[in-house]
Amino acid sequence: MADAPRIVPVATPRERERFIALPWVLHHGRPHWTAPPRFITRHILDHQHNPFWRHAEGTLFLALRNNRPVGRISAQIDQAGNDLWHDRIGSFGFFECTDDHATATALFDAAATWLRARGMRVMRGPMSPSMNAECGFLTEGFDHPPAFMMAYSPAYYAGLADAGGFVRVHDIVSYSTAAALPLPPVVGRVVARLERDTRIRIRAVTRRTVDADAALLCTLFNECWAENWGFAPVSLEEVRAMVQTLKHIGHEETTLIAYMGEEPVGAYIAMPDLNQVLTTRTGRVTPALCWRWLLRRWYLTRSRTFLFGIRAPYRRHGLAVLMYHAADQFLRRRYQDHEFGWVLDDNQPAHEMMLLAGARVRARYTIVERPLSP
């Protein structure tokens, strides 16, 4: 029997780098596995510069066996989400582990102990570090690499969570569609009808307006998703950080705001799938990665919808179809495939729209939780 793992809190820069590097140690050579470069994870975990941590707190743990990392986990509390729901929910994330129940259970217990000491009643995850980032254990769709900011986890992770006392609470589903597949005729009829409505208009968020539009995008995001299970609002500082990426990498043709009269009622954002150029064998930024970025960033074949929502009073007007169609015209000319990631399993209108657009399920993830009894 292998020695029991030793669970240690990450306290030094060297331990943090071991934490960040562990996925490449565990999964090197695994087909289709990919993860964001280390500098992205480093930024996400930076409590000083990542605005998420201004309304959240968290910690990191490493599992060591013979002083070598064999697992990792984070524990975090998003106070903005708890304030919204008047609840005490903690979460775990950044989970990586060998296929060993003892190691996984020790990691889960360390995160649970940290959260319980801070008054949380439930531990939910994986969220790295929130529902607005990578989340869920992959349960379907292992035969292709994930899109940017979508997780890819080995199939045995769900079993480790079961052994750790977790139960499934929700699934999230990622859809994809091919540019070669024409839209159903009903979409064109809906679009033609809405385009005759003079109250409705759609405008692009351009590179000149994106900074000024950050506050509007923040408001729309927090209103459109406020009723979704597990939703946690984002701050204006978080959106401002996101729009810097839009400014340099996104498309004006697929960064849209819908209006009913003078009132902004919805938003849509799609971007290139950066995983096609950012994936490396080590996760490090190397001259080869920079060269590949310069050569290939304009020749990516896949894109991903990051944000797509309509405010509740306007969801029956067909605005979602109109926004999707407006972006789709550009995406079809530029890319071969497009991913919609992600849709919560109980969001029936969104699933119906995906079927209407001819999309198919690309991947499925599960979110689990367990009670934190005293």
N, C-alpha and C positions, 0 to 999 in steps of 0.2 A: 504494500500500500504506500502510495506517495506521501511524503510529508505534508502536514496540514499547511495551507498557505498562511502567510503573515500579512495582515492588512495594516497598511500604514497611511496616514494622511499625507498628502503632498504638501511639503513645507519649504522646499528649496527650489531654485531655478533648475538644478540638475534633475530633481525628481519630476518637475513639471515637463521637462523635455522627454524624459522616459515615458511619462503618461501620454504625451502627444505622439510619440514615435511608435507606441505599442501596436497599433493596427497593422502597420507594415511588417512587424515582426511576426505577428500571428497569422496573417492572411496572405503573405507573399506567395504568388503563384496560384492563388485560388481563382478559377475561371470567373470572369465578369465582375469580380470584386473591385471596387474603386472607392476612393475617399477623397475629400478635398485636400489640397496641399497643406502642409503643416502650418504655413503662415496664416491660413484662414482659421484653423482651429486655435492657433496661438492668439489671434485677434479676438475670437469669440470668448475665450477664457480670460481675457485681459480686463480685470475689474476696474482698471483705471481709465481705459480708453473706450471700451464698449459701453454705449449708453444703456444697454439692457440692465446692467448691474446697478444702475442708479435706483431702480425700483425692485431689485432682487438681491438675494444673497445666496452663496453656495460654497461648496468645498469639494475637494477631489480626494480619491483614495486609490492606491495601488495595491494589488495582491502580489506578493513576492514568494517565490519558492526557491530555496538555495540562493537567495538574494537576486534572483532574476524575475522580472515582471511576467506574470502569467494572466493578469486581468486588471481591469480598471473600472471605475464608476465615478460619477458625480452625483451630488445631492444638491438640490436648489429649491428655493422658495421664491415664487414670483408674487410679490405683495400686491402688484396691480391687479392680477387675476383674482387673488383672494379678496381684495376689497370689492371688486365688481360682484362676485358671487356670494359675498359674506360667508366665506368658508375658510377652512384650514387645510389646504391641499399642498403637499410637497411632491416633488418629482425626482426621478433619477434619470441620468442620461449618460452619453459618451461610454456606454457599456461595451466592453470588449472582454472576451474570456476564452480560455481553452475549453474544450468539451469536457468539463469536469464539474460535477454538481457541487462538490465541497467548496471549490473556489468561488463559484457563482453565488452560492448561498451565503458565504462569508462576506462577499462584496455587497449583496443585497442587504444583509443584516447591518453592515457598517453604515450604509446610507440611511436605513430605517432608524437606527439609533440616533444619528445626527438630527434627522427630521423630528423624531419623537421628542427629543430634548428641547426643541423649539416650538412645541405645542401643536404640531401637525397631527391630523387624525387619519390621513390616507397618504400613501405613496403611490404615485402614478408615473407611468413612463413606457418606453424610453422617450425622453424629450431632451434634445441636445442644443440649447438648454431649455427650449420652450416649444409650444405647439406652433410657433411662428418660424421654426427652424426645422432641422431634421428630426423626425419623430417616427416611432413605431418600429416593431420587429417585422422584417420581411417574411411573409408567409406564402406568397405566390409571385412568380416573376423572377425566378433565379437564373433564367437562361439568357439574360441580357444585362448590360451594365445600367446603373441608374442614371437619371438626369441630375443636373447640378442641384444640390441641396435636397436630394432625395436619398434616403439611407439605403445601404445594401448590407444585410447582416446574414451570417450563415444560418441554415435551416435549424440547427440545433439550439439556437438562442431561445426560441419559443419554448422548447422543452426545459431549458434551464430555468426559465421564468416560472413554468408550472411547478417544478420541484422547489422553487423558492417561495411558494405560497401565493403566487399571483393568479388572478382570474382575468379573462378578457372582458373589457368594458365597451370597446368600440373598434371597428375597423376603419381604415381610410384607404381609398381606392384611387389609383392613378390610371388614367385613360390615355390612349394614343390614337392618332389617325394619320393616314398616309396622304400626301399631297396628290397622289394619282387617283385617289378615291373622290369622285365628285360629290358635292353636297346634294342632299335630297331636294327635289323640286319644291317641297313645302317651305324650305328655308327661303328660297327666292320670293315666294308669294308673300310670306310674312314681312320680309325686308321691303318689298315694293309697297306694301300697305303702310308701313311705318314711315317710309321716306316721304309719303304724301302728307304726313302729320306735321304741320308747321311748328308745333310746340316742341318737337324733338330735334335735338342736334347732338352731334358727337364731335369733339375737338381733340386734337393731339396735344400731348404734353411734349413740348419741344425742348431742345437743349437750352434755349434762351429762357424758357418759362419754368423749367423743372425746379429750380430753387424756390421760386415764388409759389409754385404749385405744391410744395411739400406739405404745407399746413392743410391744404384741401385734401390731398391724398390721405393724410393721417386721419382727418375727420371722417372721410368716406370709409376707410378701412374699419375704424372703430365702430361706426354705425352699421355698416353692412353685415358684419360678422358678430355683432354683439349677442345675438340669440343662439349662436352655435355652441354646442357642448364643448367645454374645455377652453373656450375663447379667453384670451388675455389681451387687454388693450396694449397698443404700442405707444410710445412717447413720440413727440415731435422730433426729438434728437435722434431716435432710431430711424425714423423715416428720412430725415435729412442725410443720415449716413447711407441709407439705401439708394437715394436718388443720385448720389455721386457715382454709383455703379451704373445707373441708368444713363447718366450723362455721357459716360465714356464707352459703354458697351451696348446699351439698349437701342431699340428702334423707335423713332418718333411715330411710325406708322402703327406700332403695336403698344403704345402707351397712351391710353385713351380715357377721356372722361365724358360721361353722358349727362345731358341736361334735359329736364322737362321744363320748358319755359326758361326762366333764369336760374332755376334751382338745380345744382349738381346732384345727381341721384345715383351714379354708379361709376365704377372704375374697372379698367382692364389693363393688365401689364403682362406682356410676353417678352422673353429674351432668348438669345442663343443659348444652347446647352453647352456651357463652358467646360463640362467634363470631357468633351471631345479633345480639348487641347491641354487642360490642366492636370490630367491624370499622369502620375509618374510612378515608377517602381519603388521609390523611397519616400515620396512625399515632399522632397526638398525642391526648392527653386534652383535650377541649374541653368547654365548657359544653353543647354539643349532645349530645356523647357521654354526659355525666353525666345529662342529662335523658332521653335514650333509655333508659339503664340503669334509671332510676327508673320509667319508664313501662312498659317492656317485659319486665323480667326475670322477671315472673311469668306472662308470656304466650308464652314460648318454645315452639316446636313440635317441637324436636329435642333428644334427649339422647344421651349417649355413655357407654359402659362404659369405665372407665379401668383397672380392676383386677379380675381374675377368676381365682382359682387355688385348687387343692386340693393338699394335701400328698400326695406320691407314694404312701404306703401306703394311702390312702383314695380313690384315683381310680376304683376299680371299684365303689364302693358306690352310685353314682348321685347323690352329693351335689351335683355340678355342676348337674344338672337341677333339683334341689330349690331351690338358691339362685337359679338363673335364674328359675324360676317365681315365687318369692316376690317378687323385684324386679319382674318383668314385670307382675304384677297392678297395681302402682302406676303404672308407666311407661305402660301402655296408657291409663289414665284421664287422665294428665297431658299426654302428648305424642303427636304424630302419627307420628313416625319415631324410630327408635333406631339408633345406630351402635355396633358392637363394634369398637373399634380398639385393638390390632391383634393378628393371629395370625401367628406364624412359619410359613413354608411347610411345614416338616417336622413340625408339631404336628398329626398326623393326628387324634387324638381331639377336639381343639378344632374342627377343620374339620367333622368328622362331627356334632358337636353343633350347629354353626351350620346345617348342612343340615337336621338334625332339627327345629330351631326355625323352619324356613322362611325363613332369611335368604338374602340374595343378596350377591354380591361388589359392594362399593361402590367400592373403590379398591385399587390394587396399587402397591407401592413396591419398589424394588430397593436392596440394600446392596452396595457394591462395595469392592474392596481392591486394593492393589498392593504388591509386596515393596519393602523399603527396603534394597537391596543397597548395600554400601560404595562 
